[in-house]
Structure formats: structure tokens, C-alpha cells
């Protein structure tokens, strides 16, 4: 394998990455450098911004996280970098187009023309020259509901139900658990099949309660994650997320994952060496309880300890995959 600076050599290994938003974007930006067979499975519960407006007006899946995943799969050549910028571009101003991302409008237009969510995403992927496929985790738009402790500082033990992705992500209390509305949504069949046929399944990094955990709450998808012969890898965040996981240690992230997927074993936990320096021993213990091993590597961008470096992350993932 070549050095992380040059990027590992892509191999024909079936990898499925689950998540949403910026975390999944970071994961896919790395994974497309180490495999030629990559599928992203994306949360569909966003209710804010451009996605929320299109979801409410047209009754479609929120396209924003799907768009970001497609942009992450664009190549580093001029075609890929140009189209990545185009689909991520947001219109300015206060008119009807203000705040909408070009890619969101393109995706919804194809859904209207083709009448098929997956087919529409595949067409956008072909236009962008995407190095992989993007699928929604469920066939219907979802609403997140969080059980939150201590929203009112004067009643720190009180549990409140907070509904909606934006509200859950920005709550001032401590999130204890997540659920979906509807509670038994239909999984995207192609997403279930991808998990069943994968060699590796990657969860994280990302907003833990609103981007990672929701995948474990879609019954058919959760069953596939338990039953798949694939090896399962969790990439931990570089830092707690304000609102969602304030005060959470790396071990707490794994404990939350285990509570929401009690039957799912984890083979590898990948963490940034600097981010867990003071908690390595307890993280090893938590990883052992999940049946896996802890891998530490330098994953953050130089000078940006809160952001994954795609090439460093690719190097670490490539070494793990080659060592299976």
C-alpha cells in the first residue's frame, strides 16, 4: 500500500457506509480512495433549511444529506470538483430560491420525472461521475424523537420528548435515547441488500443521535446490520457535538451505540489518537465489551483537530481493510 499522503490503492471490496451530513461526507471522502465498490446509506429525517422546505412542499425525502453524500463521492479531477461545487452551491437572497442548494433541486426534479427515488439518485450519481452509490435508509421521510434530560435547569432530572431533527440536534438538555416516527418505517430494499452483501460496514463519524443512531432504528436495516457476514467498523468523532453530545466521552458514544443495537457486535473501533489520549484505557474496555479491537491513528487535519483529514482517514481505513 502506498503512503497515506498519496492515498492507499483502491481495491475491489464491498464497503457500505452509514450516516448523514458532514460526518458521512468525511467518511465517504476517505472511503472512495480505498475501495471501488462503495455504497452510502443516508439518514432521511432532516427537517430544516432547504431540505425541510422541499420535504414539506413536495412530500419527498429530504434531499440534503443525500446530496452531500453524492458530492463526497465526486472525484478529484476537474469534472468531479466542478460538479461537487455545483450541487453544493446555495442560492443567495431572500427570494423563493434563497437558501436552496442546486443539488437538492436537481434531485427532487429527477424524482418527479422518474417517479423512483433510487433511480433518481443513480442518475445524479452518473452525472457527477460519483465513485459509489447513494441510497436512503428508508423509503419514507422520517421524524426523529429524542428523550432529553434536564432541558429545564431547575428540573435537571425531568425527561422531555423533543421532536424533529433540528430540535434534537440543538437541544440544551442531555439526549438519552432516540426513536423514529413512524416507529416501523419501511427500509430501502436496496440499502438492506447492500448491507447483506457487504464485506465491511462503516458507522460514523457524524452527529451521533441524529445521523448515526437512526440507522439502528429502522427494523429491516437493523436486522441486516446484525445478520450480515460483513465486518463492522465504527469511526468515532474527533470531539463531542455541541447540543447533541456535550460532555460525552468516546466511551459514552459506544455505550449509546450498544444501547440502541444490543445484538450488534463491532469488530473495529477507529479513533483519533490525540482525541482519546486521556481516555484510551476506558475506550479499550468499551471496545472489548462490543467484541472488537481499538485502532488508534492520526486522523485530524493539521491545525484542525475537529475535522477529519480524508487522506489520513483513508490511510487508516486502508490499513484496517488490508489487515482483515
C-alpha positions as CSV (number, residue, x, y, z in Angstrom):
1,X,0.0,0.0,0.0
2,X,1.2,3.5,-0.8
3,X,1.6,6.1,1.9
4,X,-1.3,8.0,3.4
5,X,-0.1,11.1,1.7
6,X,-0.5,9.6,-1.8
7,X,-3.6,7.6,-0.8
8,X,-4.0,3.9,-0.5
9,X,-4.6,1.8,-3.6
10,X,-8.3,1.2,-4.2
11,X,-9.4,-2.4,-4.1
12,X,-12.5,-4.4,-5.1
13,X,-14.0,-4.7,-1.6
14,X,-17.7,-4.1,-1.0
15,X,-18.0,-1.3,1.7
16,X,-21.2,0.2,3.0
17,X,-21.0,3.5,5.0
18,X,-24.0,4.7,7.1
19,X,-24.6,8.2,8.4
20,X,-25.5,11.6,7.3
21,X,-24.4,15.2,7.0
22,X,-20.8,16.3,7.4
23,X,-19.8,13.1,9.2
24,X,-20.8,10.9,6.3
25,X,-19.2,13.3,3.9
26,X,-15.9,12.9,5.7
27,X,-16.2,9.1,5.7
28,X,-17.1,8.9,2.0
29,X,-14.3,11.3,1.0
30,X,-11.9,8.8,2.6
31,X,-13.6,5.5,1.6
32,X,-13.7,6.4,-2.1
33,X,-10.0,6.4,-2.0
34,X,-9.7,2.8,-0.7
35,X,-12.5,0.8,-2.5
36,X,-14.0,0.6,-5.9
37,X,-17.3,-0.7,-4.5
38,X,-18.8,1.8,-2.1
39,X,-22.4,2.4,-1.1
40,X,-23.6,5.2,1.2
41,X,-26.8,4.7,3.2
42,X,-28.1,8.1,4.3
43,X,-30.5,9.3,7.0
44,X,-33.8,10.8,5.8
45,X,-35.0,12.8,8.8
46,X,-33.8,16.3,8.1
47,X,-36.5,18.9,8.6
48,X,-34.5,22.2,8.4
49,X,-33.3,24.5,5.7
50,X,-33.7,23.7,2.0
51,X,-34.4,20.1,2.7
52,X,-37.1,20.8,5.1
53,X,-38.8,23.2,2.7
54,X,-38.7,20.7,-0.2
55,X,-39.9,17.9,2.1
56,X,-42.9,19.9,3.3
57,X,-43.8,21.3,-0.1
58,X,-43.4,18.1,-2.2
59,X,-43.8,15.3,0.4
60,X,-40.4,13.9,-0.7
61,X,-37.4,12.5,1.2
62,X,-35.3,15.4,2.5
63,X,-32.5,15.6,-0.2
64,X,-29.8,17.5,1.6
65,X,-27.8,14.6,3.2
66,X,-28.2,12.6,0.1
67,X,-26.8,15.5,-1.9
68,X,-23.8,15.8,0.5
69,X,-23.1,12.1,0.1
70,X,-23.1,12.4,-3.7
71,X,-20.8,15.4,-3.5
72,X,-18.4,13.5,-1.3
73,X,-18.2,10.7,-3.9
74,X,-17.1,13.1,-6.7
75,X,-13.6,12.5,-8.0
76,X,-10.6,14.8,-7.6
77,X,-10.4,15.6,-11.3
78,X,-11.8,18.8,-12.9
79,X,-15.2,17.1,-13.6
80,X,-15.6,15.9,-10.1
81,X,-14.5,19.0,-8.3
82,X,-16.7,21.2,-10.6
83,X,-19.8,19.2,-10.1
84,X,-19.2,18.8,-6.4
85,X,-19.2,22.6,-6.2
86,X,-22.3,23.0,-8.4
87,X,-24.5,20.6,-6.4
88,X,-23.3,22.1,-3.1
89,X,-23.9,25.7,-4.3
90,X,-26.7,27.6,-2.5
91,X,-28.7,30.4,-4.0
92,X,-28.4,33.7,-2.1
93,X,-31.0,36.3,-1.4
94,X,-34.4,36.3,0.2
95,X,-36.5,35.1,-2.7
96,X,-38.1,31.8,-3.2
97,X,-34.8,30.2,-4.3
98,X,-32.8,31.8,-1.5
99,X,-31.1,29.1,0.6
100,X,-31.8,26.2,-1.7
101,X,-28.9,24.1,-2.8
102,X,-28.7,23.3,-6.5
103,X,-28.2,19.6,-5.8
104,X,-31.4,19.5,-3.8
105,X,-33.4,20.9,-6.6
106,X,-31.8,18.6,-9.1
107,X,-32.5,15.5,-7.0
108,X,-36.2,16.4,-6.5
109,X,-36.6,17.2,-10.2
110,X,-35.4,13.7,-11.1
111,X,-37.7,12.2,-8.5
112,X,-40.6,14.0,-10.1
113,X,-39.6,13.0,-13.6
114,X,-38.8,9.3,-12.9
115,X,-41.1,8.6,-10.0
116,X,-38.4,6.5,-8.4
117,X,-36.2,7.7,-5.5
118,X,-33.3,5.3,-6.0
119,X,-33.3,5.6,-9.8
120,X,-33.2,9.4,-9.4
121,X,-30.2,9.2,-7.1
122,X,-28.4,6.9,-9.5
123,X,-28.9,9.3,-12.4
124,X,-27.4,12.2,-10.3
125,X,-24.5,9.9,-9.4
126,X,-23.9,9.2,-13.1
127,X,-23.9,12.9,-13.9
128,X,-21.4,13.6,-11.2
129,X,-19.2,10.7,-12.0
130,X,-19.7,9.6,-8.4
131,X,-17.3,6.9,-7.1
132,X,-20.1,4.9,-5.4
133,X,-23.8,4.7,-4.9
134,X,-26.1,6.7,-2.6
135,X,-29.2,5.2,-1.1
136,X,-31.7,6.4,1.5
137,X,-32.0,4.3,4.7
138,X,-35.8,4.3,4.5
139,X,-38.4,4.7,1.8
140,X,-40.4,7.4,3.5
141,X,-39.4,10.7,5.2
142,X,-38.9,10.2,9.0
143,X,-39.2,12.3,12.1
144,X,-36.7,12.0,15.0
145,X,-37.9,12.0,18.6
146,X,-35.4,12.3,21.5
147,X,-35.9,11.6,25.2
148,X,-34.0,14.5,26.7
149,X,-33.0,15.0,30.3
150,X,-32.6,18.4,32.0
151,X,-33.9,20.9,29.4
152,X,-35.1,23.0,32.3
153,X,-32.0,23.7,34.6
154,X,-34.3,24.0,37.6
155,X,-35.6,20.4,37.0
156,X,-32.4,18.5,35.9
157,X,-33.9,15.0,36.2
158,X,-37.0,15.7,34.2
159,X,-37.3,13.8,30.9
160,X,-38.8,15.7,27.9
161,X,-39.6,14.4,24.4
162,X,-38.2,16.6,21.7
163,X,-39.3,16.0,18.1
164,X,-37.6,17.0,14.8
165,X,-34.0,16.6,13.6
166,X,-33.1,20.3,14.1
167,X,-34.7,20.4,17.6
168,X,-32.9,17.1,18.6
169,X,-29.6,18.3,17.3
170,X,-29.7,21.7,19.1
171,X,-31.4,20.7,22.4
172,X,-29.9,22.2,25.5
173,X,-30.5,19.0,27.5
174,X,-28.8,15.6,27.6
175,X,-30.1,13.2,25.0
176,X,-30.8,9.8,26.5
177,X,-32.4,7.9,23.6
178,X,-33.8,8.2,20.1
179,X,-36.8,6.9,18.3
180,X,-38.4,7.3,14.9
181,X,-41.8,8.5,13.7
182,X,-43.2,6.3,12.2
183,X,-41.7,3.7,14.6
184,X,-41.7,0.9,12.0
185,X,-40.7,2.6,8.7
186,X,-40.0,0.6,5.5
187,X,-36.3,0.3,4.8
188,X,-35.0,1.0,1.3
189,X,-34.7,-2.6,-0.1
190,X,-31.5,-1.8,-2.0
191,X,-29.9,-0.5,1.2
192,X,-30.8,-3.7,3.1
193,X,-29.4,-5.7,0.2
194,X,-26.2,-3.7,0.2
195,X,-25.6,-4.4,3.9
196,X,-26.3,-8.1,3.5
197,X,-23.7,-8.3,0.7
198,X,-21.0,-6.1,2.2
199,X,-17.5,-7.0,3.2
200,X,-17.3,-4.1,5.6
201,X,-19.9,-1.9,7.2
202,X,-18.8,1.5,8.5
203,X,-20.7,3.6,11.0
204,X,-19.7,7.1,11.9
205,X,-18.3,9.7,12.3
206,X,-21.2,12.1,12.5
207,X,-23.9,13.6,14.7
208,X,-24.3,10.6,16.9
209,X,-28.0,10.8,17.8
210,X,-29.3,12.3,14.6
211,X,-27.1,10.8,11.9
212,X,-25.7,7.5,13.2
213,X,-28.2,6.0,15.6
214,X,-31.3,6.4,13.3
215,X,-30.0,3.6,11.1
216,X,-30.3,1.2,14.0
217,X,-34.0,2.1,14.5
218,X,-35.2,1.1,11.0
219,X,-36.2,-2.6,11.8
220,X,-35.2,-4.3,8.5
221,X,-32.0,-2.3,8.2
222,X,-31.1,-3.0,11.9
223,X,-31.7,-6.7,11.3
224,X,-29.5,-6.7,8.3
225,X,-26.7,-5.0,10.3
226,X,-26.9,-7.8,12.9
227,X,-27.1,-10.6,10.4
228,X,-24.6,-9.5,7.8
229,X,-21.4,-11.5,7.4
230,X,-19.6,-8.2,6.9
231,X,-17.2,-6.9,9.5
232,X,-18.4,-3.8,11.3
233,X,-16.3,-0.7,11.9
234,X,-17.2,2.4,14.0
235,X,-15.3,5.6,13.4
236,X,-15.5,7.9,16.4
237,X,-15.9,11.6,16.3
238,X,-13.0,13.9,17.0
239,X,-14.9,15.9,19.6
240,X,-18.4,16.0,21.2
241,X,-21.0,17.9,19.3
242,X,-22.5,20.9,21.0
243,X,-26.1,20.2,22.0
244,X,-26.3,16.5,21.0
245,X,-23.3,15.0,22.8
246,X,-22.0,17.8,25.1
247,X,-19.8,16.2,27.8
248,X,-19.8,12.7,26.1
249,X,-16.6,10.8,26.4
250,X,-15.6,8.5,23.5
251,X,-16.7,5.6,25.6
252,X,-20.1,7.1,26.1
253,X,-20.5,7.2,22.3
254,X,-20.0,3.4,22.2
255,X,-22.3,2.9,25.1
256,X,-25.1,4.8,23.3
257,X,-24.5,2.7,20.2
258,X,-24.7,-0.5,22.2
259,X,-28.0,0.5,23.9
260,X,-29.6,1.1,20.6
261,X,-28.3,-2.1,18.9
262,X,-27.9,-4.6,21.7
263,X,-27.4,-7.6,19.3
264,X,-24.9,-6.0,17.0
265,X,-21.2,-6.7,17.6
266,X,-18.5,-4.3,16.5
267,X,-15.2,-5.7,15.0
268,X,-13.2,-2.5,14.9
269,X,-13.4,0.9,16.6
270,X,-11.2,3.6,14.9
271,X,-10.4,6.7,16.9
272,X,-8.0,9.6,16.6
273,X,-5.0,9.2,18.8
274,X,-5.0,12.7,20.2
275,X,-8.8,12.9,20.7
276,X,-8.8,9.9,23.1
277,X,-5.4,10.3,24.7
278,X,-6.7,10.7,28.2
279,X,-9.4,8.0,27.9
280,X,-7.7,5.3,25.9
281,X,-7.9,2.7,28.7
282,X,-11.6,3.0,29.2
283,X,-12.2,3.1,25.4
284,X,-10.3,-0.2,25.1
285,X,-12.6,-1.7,27.8
286,X,-15.7,-0.4,26.0
287,X,-14.5,-1.8,22.7
288,X,-13.8,-5.2,24.3
289,X,-17.4,-5.3,25.5
290,X,-18.6,-4.9,22.0
291,X,-16.4,-7.8,20.8
292,X,-13.9,-5.7,18.8
293,X,-10.5,-4.1,18.9
294,X,-9.5,-0.5,19.1
295,X,-7.3,1.1,16.4
296,X,-5.7,4.5,17.0
297,X,-4.4,6.7,14.3
298,X,-3.7,10.3,13.5
299,X,-6.9,11.3,11.7
300,X,-7.4,15.0,12.1
301,X,-6.4,17.8,9.7
302,X,-3.2,19.7,10.6
303,X,-4.3,22.7,12.6
304,X,-8.0,21.5,12.6
305,X,-8.4,18.9,15.4
306,X,-12.2,19.0,14.9
307,X,-12.1,17.9,11.3
308,X,-11.1,14.5,9.7
309,X,-8.4,14.6,7.1
310,X,-9.7,12.5,4.2
311,X,-6.3,11.2,3.2
312,X,-5.3,10.3,6.8
313,X,-8.6,8.6,7.4
314,X,-8.3,6.8,4.1
315,X,-4.8,5.6,5.1
316,X,-6.1,4.2,8.4
317,X,-9.1,2.5,6.8
318,X,-7.0,1.0,4.1
319,X,-4.6,-0.5,6.6
320,X,-7.5,-2.0,8.6
321,X,-9.2,-3.4,5.4
322,X,-5.9,-4.9,4.2
323,X,-5.2,-6.5,7.6
324,X,-8.5,-8.4,7.8
